[in-house]
Amino acid sequence: MVKNDDINEKDLAVYEVGYLLSPFLSEEKISLAVADFKEILTREGGTSIAEELPKLRDLAYPMYKMIGHKKETFTNAYFGWIKFEIGNEDISAIKKAFESNEAVIRFLLISTVRENTIASRRPVSRGHPDWRMVLCL
């Protein structure tokens, strides 16, 4: 494990991990899973930049995961994300933590930028050609 003091700023990279947790988890177990992810991140020398706690969402399509010897089907899941900064060599431990956690249905780990990249919805004015369609949504 490498301490943050030993890493040059150019050796650090910003990542974001989005994850889906099983909808069968209690709120307490969801909180514990998120705390475990953040603890592993800190232990590996990472620093959290931003996060969104998991919220129950309907999935666009059914997802399947083998849990034990049974194929489970999921139509909804708790979706959350964490943006963090870590040394390039230490990212594999974060990936392994998500892969080995049975509560994680799927996850996506990407390299990103530090700046906020969340797009905000713009209001559509009545002068916009699609304003009636937007109001129907």
Number of C-alpha atoms within 10 A of each C-alpha: 8 13 11 16 8 8 14 9 11 8 11 16 18 20 21 21 19 17 19 22 25 20 20 13 14 10 11 8 12 20 14 12 18 16 12 13 17 18 13 14 21 15 14 21 19 25 17 16 15 12 14 11 12 19 14 14 14 14 14 8 9 10 14 13 14 11 11 8 6 8 10 13 12 18 14 19 23 21 23 19 19 19 22 23 21 23 21 14 13 16 18 10 14 18 14 10 14 20 14 9 12 14 18 19 24 18 17 12 17 12 13 16 14 15 8 10 8 6 6 6 6 6 8 13 11 10 7 9 10 11 13 12 8 12 9 6 5
